[in-house]
Amino acid sequence: MAEFEIIRSELRSFSDPDKATFLAGFFKTGRGEYGEGDRFLGIVVPKIRKVAKTHLQASRKDISKLLSSTFHEERLAALLILVEQYRRGDEQTRKGIFDLYLASTAQINNWDLVDLTAQHIVGEYLSGRDRSLLTKLALSKNLWERRISILSTFCFIRQGESDEALRIAELLLQDSHDLIHKAVGWMLREVGNRCSLAKERKFLDRHAAVMPRTMLRYAIERFPVDLKSHYMQAGKNSRLKRSGLLSKNAKRIS
């Protein structure tokens, strides 16, 4: 039996139909939703990790077959194997994994798949290298490539570098999707927590007035109440001004 078939068999031994139904709803797989058409076996992440850890020598061919699976958990197992192979690999191995990851973005098609892997493969590979690829990903029509672009910067943030995260955040400032708003806000919050609160505040001073509300809320989640109120009010005033309500209210007061 091929190794990908063994991995598949081991994963399916943990399948739970009730959990699968729940996960299909949680990851928005209905028509018109961001995870439309995805299928679930109903396996929790710790069990997927357990299976992945026992198959770290899986070949690139077997991993590619898992990545092409219609089942979410099988794709996640493949990605978790790649993350660990990347961590342990030499330069040639890492380049091959990086290339495979970018060639597989159509299969890395939900937020958990991105969030658990992008920083560890794309971010790590680009650390110390030219990062213009992140601009291309940030400007992509593919939602998940855009999320990869900002989540990859978590690698740099953990190293104390904030400039790239702020640059990509600015490119995604007016993105239309809620999942990008959340991701950008999260990375801005991490810039403040791990790198420089002053740099995060400087970014917010420039952009809070036009940031999507969800993005702003995520970015200031751990701020003191008074500072949080300051930035939320800046965003509120901007929205009122754009709608014309602020000037009308001002006229009434005067």
PECOR-V271333 format. One record per helix or strand of 2 or more residues. SS is the DSSP state (a for helix, b for strand). FROM is the first residue (numbers start at 1). TO is the last residue. If there is no record, write none. Layout:
BEGIN
ss = <SS SS>
from = <FROM FROM>
to = <TO TO>
END
This chain:
BEGIN
ss = <a a a a a a a a a a a a a a a a a>
from = <3 17 45 60 72 91 111 118 132 143 154 163 178 197 213 225 245>
to = <12 26 53 67 88 103 115 126 138 152 158 171 195 207 219 243 253>
END
